[in-house]
Amino acid sequence: RGRRVSAGESRISVLLVDDHAVVRAGYRRLLEGSAGIEVTGEAADVEAALLLVAAQRPDVVVLDLSMPSGSGLEVLRRLNSQPDAPRVLMFSMYEDPVYAEQSLKAGARGYLTKAGGPSELVDAVRSVARGETWLDPRIARVLALRGLAAPAPAGSQLSTREAEVLLCMEIRSVRAWGLGLGAGGARRAKRQRPLASWRGAPPRSFRIRD
């Protein structure tokens, strides 16, 4: 059985799941350079992630929302069907609140976008390991403002499965748009083509205890 980190514990085991090796290497250096965090493994696809979770029982899984072999929402559902599932922090390029809402609805403990600074990832991992809910401050601001208006946007009413289908469509659109631009152009296409852009939030973090 996997262990759970309490306030008195100092070491957090983390599994990184992202299909880009260079990206994983950067996250590993960042997290392992932070006190009390140990990266115990890396996975590039859905099946490898599930096998490593079963073998290592990490405290926190940092999970990319979009991977060629399947969406992070699929991994999240399969993890949560297991007993004593690890806590999951979704880490994604997508800043649309729909994905954050559906990730939390599917059982993620946190949602952080890759637009954030390095310290945000470290803080989010620690917060999720403590059992808190972490929401990217840029998205939290949008959701807070949305709560002041009515009715809610149609996207917020999507089911988890509908959001997953929407994500797959967006990934295909990004790849098609980036075709012929080269690797660097495709990466820029990903950053420039989220469903909606929500920037300009103040540098604050939002944590919610159970």
N, C-alpha and C positions, 0 to 999 in steps of 0.2 A: 504493500500500500504506500502511496505517496505521502510525504509529510506535509504539514502546513506550517508556514512561518508565523511566529507570534512576535509581538513587539520586543520581546527579550532576546530573540534569535538574531544572529548577525549575518548568516550566510543564506543566500538565495540561489537555487539552481535554476538555470534558464535553458530552454531549448529554442533555437532560432529556426524559423521556417520561412524561407524566401527562395525563389528560384534563381536568383542572381548570386553567384559565388562571391563576387567582389563586394556586393552590398552586405552579405553575411559577414565577411571578413571585417568590414568597417564597424558593424554593430558589435562584433565580438571584441574588438579592441576597445571600443567605447565602454562596454559593460564590464569587461574584465579589468579595466583601469579604474573602476569604481569600487570603493570599499564594500565588502560583504556580498558581492555578486560573482557567481561562477557560471560560465557558459559550459554546459555539460555535453552539448551536441548541436549539430546542424542538420537540416533536411531541406532538400530542394523540391520535393513533390509530396503529394498527399499520402501515398502509401508509406514512404520513408518516415514521414512525420508520425504517423500512427504507430509504426513499429518502434520508433525511438521513445515515444511517450510510454509505451508498454514496458520497454526495457529499462528506462532510466527513471521514470516517475518524477519528472521535474516539478518544481514549485510553480513555475510560470512558463507558458509557451507564448513567445512573441511571434505572431502569425500574420503573414502577408495576406491581404484580402483576395488578391488575384494571382493565380498561378496557372501555367499551361495545363497541368494535369487535373485541375479542378479548383473551385473557389474555396476561399478560406471559410465561408459559411458552411460548406459541406464538411470540411475538417472539423469545424466547431460542433456541428450536430453529431458527428460520429464520436468525437471525444466525450461529449456530454452524455452519450448513451452508455458510457462505461462507468463502473463504480469508482468513486473517489477520483473523479476527473480533475486534471490540473486546472489552475486558473489561467485564462487566456486573455492576452492583450492583443487586440487587432492593431496592426501597424500598416497603414495604407497611404497610397498617394491620393486616394479619393477623398475630397473634402465635402462632398454632398452629405448633409445630415441624414438622408435616407439610409445610407449604408451604416452610419453609426447607430441609428435607432434599431435597425434590423440586427446588427451584430449583438447589441446588448439584449435584444429580445430573444436571440438565439442562445444566449448564455455567456457571452463574453463579459469579462470583468472590466474591460476598458477599451477605448478606441482612441488611437493617436494617429495624426497624419504625419507624413514625412516632411511636411513643410515646417515642422517644429525644430527647435534647437536641440543639440545633443543632450543637454541637461534634462529636457523634457522626457526623453526615453528612459533615462535612469530613474527619474522621479516616478514615472508611470509604472515601471517594473516594481519598484519598492512599494508603491501604493497598492497595486494589484496583489502582490505577495502578502500584504497585511489583510487582505480581504475587503479592501475599499474598492469603490468604483471610480475609474478615472475616465474623464471625458475631455477630449482635446479642447483647449480654451477657445479656439476659433469657432468650433462647432457648438460649444456650449453657449457662446454669445448669440449665435443665430437661433438656437432653440429657445433661449430666454426671450429674445425679441419676438419670435413666432408666437410664444405663449401669450403675448399681449394683443395679438391680432386674431381675427376669426373671419372665415373658417380656416382650418388647417389646410396646407397644400395637399393636393391629391396624393403625391408621392409618399407622404407620411402614413397613408393608409394601406400601403403595400404589405402583403404577407412576406414572411422570410423567403419563401420559395420564389415569389414574384421579384423580390429584390435581387435574388441570386440570378434569375434569368436576365434581369435588367443589367446586372454587372457583366454577365457574359457577352451581352450585346455591345456594351460599352467597350469591353476589351477588344472585341473583334473590330469595332469601329476605329479604335486607336491604332491597332496593328495595320489595318488597311490604309489609314491616313499616313502612317509612318513608312509604308512600303516605298522603297526607292530612295529614302532619305539617308539610309545608312544607320548604323547603331546609334550614333549620337543624335541624329534627327529623330529616330523613333523614340528615344528617351525624352527628347524635348516635346514630342507629340503627346506622350503620356502626361507630362506635367501640364500641358496647355489645354487638354481636352477633358477635364472632369465634367460631370453633368452640370455642376454649378460651382462657382468660385465664391468662397466665403473668407475673405481676408480682412485685415485691419483690426483684429480683436486685440485688446490689451493683453500684455503678457501675464495672465493670471491662470491658475489651475483650479479645477473644480473637483473635489473629492466628496463622495457620499458614503458614509459608513452604513453597514447593515444595521 
